[in-house]
Amino acid sequence: MLIELQNITKIYPGNHRALNAVSVRFDTGEIVGLLGVNGSGKTTCSTILAGLHPPTSGDLLFQGKSALSDIANYRRHVGYCPQHPTLNEMLTVYDNLYFGGLYFGLTETKVKAAADRVISMFGLGDYLGKYPPMLSGGYQQRVMLARALIHDPQFIILDEPTVGLDPAIRKKLWDIILELKKLGKSILLTTHYLEEADILCDRICILDAGHILRIATKDELKSEHQQKDLEDIFMKLTAVEE
């Protein structure tokens, strides 16, 4: 086990309970899909796992020890690609990557080597001198992913990484995500695309109103509900009506 949420509850001002006693583990070299309708708590769960927001109660474990007592060190092992672009539009693509590496404490020499690695991985060589607004949505997403991986994290959080992308770019990102799994990375994938979850994920975690409805492998879910498609299972469990 690499990372584990233990009875995580998050209550926002106004007594809004976004998560209620959520427990889930993330093993090395697996992709876990986090599914849920809007407002189910997916983004809150992702930001707590990223070390960006503290839980109201419960614990976040990294390699069996609480990460909350040394959150800065924990963040060095986590790469987070949020749903919405957060690139600095005043910096070039290369500088976004370079300063992203420095943020995680890499030396100048290591940053340059790491930048070369992710530039090659995401095919960004022709865009290094460009600014984010000059790029298509697909290439901005590639830069976001490259920046999230610049420090070679063990745990990668992808919050709807393919939303709004054309099919060819989506497929390319799928290939990259599967390659990261082969490299032994643990990945949390938040997505609204059930086909995407079916292709990429080893286990599925379904959230509803801050509660976990079910965590299981795809095959377990399909067997339990006698369904071939995750979409039908998801609709059944969350009681979403057409």
Contacts in CASP RR format, 6 or more apart in sequence:
PFRMAT RR
TARGET T0000
AUTHOR 0000-0000-0000
METHOD contacts of the structure
MODEL  1
MLIELQNITKIYPGNHRALNAVSVRFDTGEIVGLLGVNGSGKTTCSTILA
GLHPPTSGDLLFQGKSALSDIANYRRHVGYCPQHPTLNEMLTVYDNLYFG
GLYFGLTETKVKAAADRVISMFGLGDYLGKYPPMLSGGYQQRVMLARALI
HDPQFIILDEPTVGLDPAIRKKLWDIILELKKLGKSILLTTHYLEEADIL
CDRICILDAGHILRIATKDELKSEHQQKDLEDIFMKLTAVEE
1 25 0 8 1.000
1 26 0 8 1.000
1 27 0 8 1.000
1 61 0 8 1.000
1 64 0 8 1.000
2 26 0 8 1.000
2 27 0 8 1.000
2 28 0 8 1.000
2 62 0 8 1.000
2 63 0 8 1.000
2 154 0 8 1.000
2 155 0 8 1.000
2 186 0 8 1.000
3 25 0 8 1.000
3 26 0 8 1.000
3 49 0 8 1.000
3 60 0 8 1.000
3 61 0 8 1.000
3 62 0 8 1.000
3 67 0 8 1.000
3 155 0 8 1.000
3 186 0 8 1.000
4 23 0 8 1.000
4 24 0 8 1.000
4 25 0 8 1.000
4 26 0 8 1.000
4 60 0 8 1.000
4 61 0 8 1.000
4 64 0 8 1.000
5 22 0 8 1.000
5 23 0 8 1.000
5 24 0 8 1.000
5 25 0 8 1.000
5 45 0 8 1.000
5 48 0 8 1.000
5 49 0 8 1.000
5 58 0 8 1.000
5 59 0 8 1.000
5 60 0 8 1.000
5 61 0 8 1.000
6 23 0 8 1.000
6 58 0 8 1.000
6 59 0 8 1.000
6 60 0 8 1.000
6 61 0 8 1.000
7 21 0 8 1.000
7 22 0 8 1.000
7 23 0 8 1.000
7 57 0 8 1.000
7 58 0 8 1.000
7 59 0 8 1.000
8 19 0 8 1.000
8 21 0 8 1.000
8 22 0 8 1.000
8 23 0 8 1.000
8 45 0 8 1.000
8 48 0 8 1.000
8 55 0 8 1.000
8 57 0 8 1.000
8 58 0 8 1.000
8 59 0 8 1.000
8 60 0 8 1.000
9 17 0 8 1.000
9 19 0 8 1.000
9 20 0 8 1.000
9 21 0 8 1.000
9 22 0 8 1.000
9 55 0 8 1.000
9 56 0 8 1.000
9 57 0 8 1.000
9 58 0 8 1.000
10 17 0 8 1.000
10 18 0 8 1.000
10 19 0 8 1.000
10 44 0 8 1.000
10 48 0 8 1.000
10 53 0 8 1.000
10 55 0 8 1.000
10 56 0 8 1.000
11 17 0 8 1.000
11 18 0 8 1.000
11 56 0 8 1.000
12 18 0 8 1.000
17 210 0 8 1.000
18 39 0 8 1.000
18 41 0 8 1.000
18 44 0 8 1.000
18 210 0 8 1.000
19 41 0 8 1.000
19 44 0 8 1.000
19 45 0 8 1.000
19 48 0 8 1.000
19 55 0 8 1.000
19 210 0 8 1.000
20 209 0 8 1.000
20 210 0 8 1.000
20 211 0 8 1.000
21 211 0 8 1.000
22 45 0 8 1.000
22 207 0 8 1.000
22 210 0 8 1.000
22 211 0 8 1.000
22 212 0 8 1.000
23 212 0 8 1.000
24 32 0 8 1.000
24 205 0 8 1.000
24 212 0 8 1.000
24 215 0 8 1.000
26 32 0 8 1.000
26 155 0 8 1.000
26 186 0 8 1.000
26 188 0 8 1.000
27 186 0 8 1.000
28 154 0 8 1.000
28 184 0 8 1.000
28 186 0 8 1.000
29 181 0 8 1.000
29 184 0 8 1.000
29 185 0 8 1.000
29 186 0 8 1.000
29 187 0 8 1.000
30 181 0 8 1.000
30 186 0 8 1.000
30 187 0 8 1.000
30 202 0 8 1.000
30 203 0 8 1.000
31 177 0 8 1.000
31 181 0 8 1.000
31 187 0 8 1.000
31 188 0 8 1.000
31 189 0 8 1.000
31 200 0 8 1.000
31 201 0 8 1.000
31 202 0 8 1.000
31 203 0 8 1.000
32 186 0 8 1.000
32 187 0 8 1.000
32 188 0 8 1.000
32 189 0 8 1.000
32 201 0 8 1.000
32 202 0 8 1.000
32 203 0 8 1.000
32 204 0 8 1.000
32 205 0 8 1.000
33 188 0 8 1.000
33 189 0 8 1.000
33 190 0 8 1.000
33 191 0 8 1.000
33 197 0 8 1.000
33 200 0 8 1.000
33 201 0 8 1.000
33 203 0 8 1.000
33 204 0 8 1.000
33 205 0 8 1.000
34 42 0 8 1.000
34 45 0 8 1.000
34 46 0 8 1.000
34 188 0 8 1.000
34 189 0 8 1.000
34 190 0 8 1.000
34 191 0 8 1.000
34 205 0 8 1.000
34 207 0 8 1.000
35 42 0 8 1.000
35 190 0 8 1.000
35 191 0 8 1.000
35 192 0 8 1.000
35 194 0 8 1.000
35 197 0 8 1.000
35 204 0 8 1.000
35 205 0 8 1.000
35 206 0 8 1.000
35 207 0 8 1.000
35 230 0 8 1.000
35 234 0 8 1.000
36 42 0 8 1.000
36 192 0 8 1.000
36 206 0 8 1.000
36 207 0 8 1.000
36 208 0 8 1.000
36 234 0 8 1.000
36 238 0 8 1.000
37 208 0 8 1.000
37 238 0 8 1.000
37 240 0 8 1.000
39 209 0 8 1.000
40 207 0 8 1.000
40 208 0 8 1.000
40 209 0 8 1.000
40 210 0 8 1.000
40 238 0 8 1.000
41 207 0 8 1.000
41 210 0 8 1.000
42 159 0 8 1.000
42 190 0 8 1.000
42 207 0 8 1.000
43 83 0 8 1.000
43 159 0 8 1.000
43 190 0 8 1.000
44 53 0 8 1.000
45 207 0 8 1.000
46 80 0 8 1.000
46 157 0 8 1.000
46 159 0 8 1.000
46 188 0 8 1.000
46 190 0 8 1.000
47 53 0 8 1.000
48 54 0 8 1.000
48 55 0 8 1.000
48 60 0 8 1.000
49 60 0 8 1.000
49 78 0 8 1.000
49 155 0 8 1.000
49 157 0 8 1.000
49 188 0 8 1.000
50 75 0 8 1.000
50 78 0 8 1.000
50 79 0 8 1.000
50 80 0 8 1.000
50 157 0 8 1.000
51 60 0 8 1.000
51 67 0 8 1.000
51 71 0 8 1.000
51 74 0 8 1.000
51 75 0 8 1.000
51 78 0 8 1.000
52 80 0 8 1.000
54 68 0 8 1.000
54 71 0 8 1.000
55 68 0 8 1.000
59 66 0 8 1.000
59 68 0 8 1.000
60 66 0 8 1.000
60 67 0 8 1.000
60 68 0 8 1.000
60 74 0 8 1.000
61 67 0 8 1.000
62 74 0 8 1.000
62 77 0 8 1.000
67 73 0 8 1.000
67 74 0 8 1.000
75 104 0 8 1.000
76 104 0 8 1.000
76 105 0 8 1.000
76 151 0 8 1.000
76 153 0 8 1.000
77 153 0 8 1.000
77 154 0 8 1.000
77 155 0 8 1.000
78 153 0 8 1.000
78 154 0 8 1.000
78 155 0 8 1.000
78 156 0 8 1.000
78 157 0 8 1.000
79 148 0 8 1.000
79 149 0 8 1.000
79 151 0 8 1.000
79 153 0 8 1.000
79 155 0 8 1.000
79 156 0 8 1.000
79 157 0 8 1.000
80 148 0 8 1.000
80 156 0 8 1.000
80 157 0 8 1.000
80 159 0 8 1.000
81 144 0 8 1.000
81 145 0 8 1.000
81 147 0 8 1.000
81 148 0 8 1.000
81 156 0 8 1.000
81 157 0 8 1.000
81 158 0 8 1.000
81 159 0 8 1.000
81 161 0 8 1.000
82 144 0 8 1.000
82 159 0 8 1.000
83 159 0 8 1.000
83 160 0 8 1.000
83 163 0 8 1.000
83 190 0 8 1.000
85 132 0 8 1.000
85 140 0 8 1.000
85 141 0 8 1.000
85 144 0 8 1.000
86 144 0 8 1.000
87 96 0 8 1.000
87 132 0 8 1.000
87 140 0 8 1.000
87 143 0 8 1.000
87 144 0 8 1.000
87 147 0 8 1.000
88 95 0 8 1.000
88 96 0 8 1.000
88 99 0 8 1.000
88 132 0 8 1.000
89 131 0 8 1.000
89 132 0 8 1.000
89 133 0 8 1.000
90 131 0 8 1.000
91 99 0 8 1.000
91 131 0 8 1.000
92 128 0 8 1.000
92 129 0 8 1.000
92 130 0 8 1.000
92 131 0 8 1.000
93 124 0 8 1.000
93 127 0 8 1.000
93 128 0 8 1.000
93 129 0 8 1.000
93 130 0 8 1.000
93 131 0 8 1.000
93 132 0 8 1.000
93 135 0 8 1.000
93 143 0 8 1.000
94 115 0 8 1.000
94 119 0 8 1.000
94 128 0 8 1.000
94 129 0 8 1.000
96 132 0 8 1.000
96 143 0 8 1.000
96 147 0 8 1.000
97 115 0 8 1.000
97 118 0 8 1.000
97 119 0 8 1.000
97 143 0 8 1.000
97 146 0 8 1.000
97 147 0 8 1.000
97 150 0 8 1.000
98 111 0 8 1.000
98 112 0 8 1.000
98 115 0 8 1.000
100 111 0 8 1.000
100 147 0 8 1.000
100 150 0 8 1.000
100 151 0 8 1.000
101 111 0 8 1.000
101 114 0 8 1.000
101 115 0 8 1.000
101 147 0 8 1.000
101 150 0 8 1.000
101 151 0 8 1.000
102 108 0 8 1.000
102 111 0 8 1.000
104 150 0 8 1.000
104 151 0 8 1.000
105 151 0 8 1.000
106 114 0 8 1.000
106 150 0 8 1.000
106 151 0 8 1.000
111 150 0 8 1.000
114 150 0 8 1.000
114 151 0 8 1.000
114 152 0 8 1.000
115 150 0 8 1.000
118 124 0 8 1.000
118 146 0 8 1.000
118 147 0 8 1.000
118 149 0 8 1.000
118 150 0 8 1.000
119 125 0 8 1.000
119 128 0 8 1.000
119 146 0 8 1.000
121 146 0 8 1.000
121 149 0 8 1.000
121 176 0 8 1.000
122 142 0 8 1.000
122 143 0 8 1.000
122 145 0 8 1.000
122 146 0 8 1.000
122 176 0 8 1.000
123 142 0 8 1.000
124 139 0 8 1.000
124 142 0 8 1.000
124 143 0 8 1.000
124 146 0 8 1.000
127 135 0 8 1.000
127 139 0 8 1.000
127 143 0 8 1.000
132 140 0 8 1.000
132 143 0 8 1.000
135 143 0 8 1.000
137 164 0 8 1.000
137 165 0 8 1.000
138 165 0 8 1.000
138 166 0 8 1.000
138 169 0 8 1.000
141 161 0 8 1.000
141 162 0 8 1.000
141 165 0 8 1.000
141 169 0 8 1.000
141 173 0 8 1.000
142 173 0 8 1.000
144 161 0 8 1.000
145 158 0 8 1.000
145 161 0 8 1.000
145 173 0 8 1.000
145 176 0 8 1.000
148 156 0 8 1.000
148 157 0 8 1.000
148 158 0 8 1.000
149 156 0 8 1.000
149 180 0 8 1.000
153 185 0 8 1.000
154 185 0 8 1.000
154 186 0 8 1.000
155 185 0 8 1.000
155 186 0 8 1.000
155 187 0 8 1.000
155 188 0 8 1.000
156 180 0 8 1.000
156 185 0 8 1.000
156 186 0 8 1.000
156 187 0 8 1.000
156 188 0 8 1.000
157 187 0 8 1.000
157 188 0 8 1.000
157 190 0 8 1.000
158 177 0 8 1.000
158 187 0 8 1.000
158 188 0 8 1.000
158 189 0 8 1.000
158 190 0 8 1.000
159 190 0 8 1.000
160 190 0 8 1.000
160 191 0 8 1.000
160 192 0 8 1.000
161 173 0 8 1.000
161 177 0 8 1.000
161 189 0 8 1.000
161 191 0 8 1.000
162 169 0 8 1.000
162 170 0 8 1.000
162 173 0 8 1.000
162 174 0 8 1.000
162 191 0 8 1.000
162 193 0 8 1.000
162 196 0 8 1.000
163 192 0 8 1.000
165 173 0 8 1.000
170 196 0 8 1.000
174 196 0 8 1.000
174 199 0 8 1.000
174 200 0 8 1.000
177 187 0 8 1.000
177 189 0 8 1.000
177 200 0 8 1.000
178 200 0 8 1.000
180 187 0 8 1.000
181 187 0 8 1.000
189 196 0 8 1.000
189 197 0 8 1.000
189 200 0 8 1.000
189 201 0 8 1.000
191 197 0 8 1.000
194 229 0 8 1.000
194 230 0 8 1.000
194 231 0 8 1.000
194 234 0 8 1.000
195 230 0 8 1.000
195 231 0 8 1.000
197 204 0 8 1.000
197 218 0 8 1.000
197 230 0 8 1.000
198 218 0 8 1.000
198 229 0 8 1.000
198 230 0 8 1.000
201 218 0 8 1.000
202 217 0 8 1.000
202 218 0 8 1.000
203 215 0 8 1.000
203 216 0 8 1.000
203 217 0 8 1.000
203 218 0 8 1.000
204 214 0 8 1.000
204 215 0 8 1.000
204 216 0 8 1.000
204 217 0 8 1.000
204 218 0 8 1.000
204 221 0 8 1.000
204 230 0 8 1.000
205 212 0 8 1.000
205 214 0 8 1.000
205 215 0 8 1.000
206 212 0 8 1.000
206 213 0 8 1.000
206 214 0 8 1.000
206 215 0 8 1.000
206 234 0 8 1.000
206 237 0 8 1.000
206 238 0 8 1.000
207 213 0 8 1.000
208 237 0 8 1.000
208 238 0 8 1.000
213 237 0 8 1.000
213 238 0 8 1.000
214 221 0 8 1.000
214 237 0 8 1.000
216 224 0 8 1.000
218 230 0 8 1.000
221 227 0 8 1.000
221 230 0 8 1.000
221 233 0 8 1.000
222 228 0 8 1.000
222 230 0 8 1.000
222 233 0 8 1.000
225 232 0 8 1.000
225 233 0 8 1.000
225 236 0 8 1.000
227 233 0 8 1.000
227 236 0 8 1.000
234 240 0 8 1.000
END
